[in-house]
Amino acid sequence: MTIAAGQLSNTFNLTFLDNNLQDGNQIASVTASATGFSNGTNSILVVDDDLPPSLLAQAESRTAL
């Protein structure tokens, strides 16, 4: 990502690939650096959208005699 001369900031999109694993929410850090400037770092919470496997239990059926 480029910040044009004379500008103090810019926006950009982040794209995360879905790993199809339930591994919980994760913290990701983004760092920007440029010669002659202090580095900037920020953290974001990446929310896990994968659900835990569901357990199916079938009740035992009994017939009355």
N, C-alpha and C positions, 0 to 999 in steps of 0.2 A: 504494500500500500504506500502511496506517495502523498506527502503533504506538500502542496505547492508553496513556492516562495511567497512570503508575506502572510501565509495562513498559520493559525495556531493549532488547528485540529482538522480531522477528517473522519468520516465514518466508513465502516466496512462491514460486510457480512461474514459470519463464520458458518461453515458447513460441517456438521458432524455426521459421520457414517454410523448407521445403526448396526450394532454388533449382534443383535438378537439374543443377548445374554442378560439375565437379571443379575447385575452387579452393583446395584445401588447408585445413588447420586454421587457425582464426582465434582471436585473443584478443579477448574482449569485456569491457568495463569497465561496472560497475554503481556508480552513485553515489547516496548518500542524503544529503539535506540537510533541515534544519529550523531555523526561527528560534531563536536562542539556543543552538544546538548546533554542534559542529564537524562538518564534512562527513565522511562515511565513503565510501571507495572500495575496491572489490575487483575482481579480474580473474578470469575463468574461461576455460578453453580449450573452444572449440566445435569438435568433431571433425567433419570433412567425411565424410559417409557415401556420397558418390558415387564410384563406381569409374571409373578411366580407361577409355576405349573399348578394346575388345579387338580385336586384329588377327588376322584369319583368313588363314592362308596355306595354299593347297592345293598339294600336291606334284604336279609334272607327271608324268603317267603315260605310260609308254612300253611298247609291246608288242614282244616279240621276234619276229623273222621267221625 
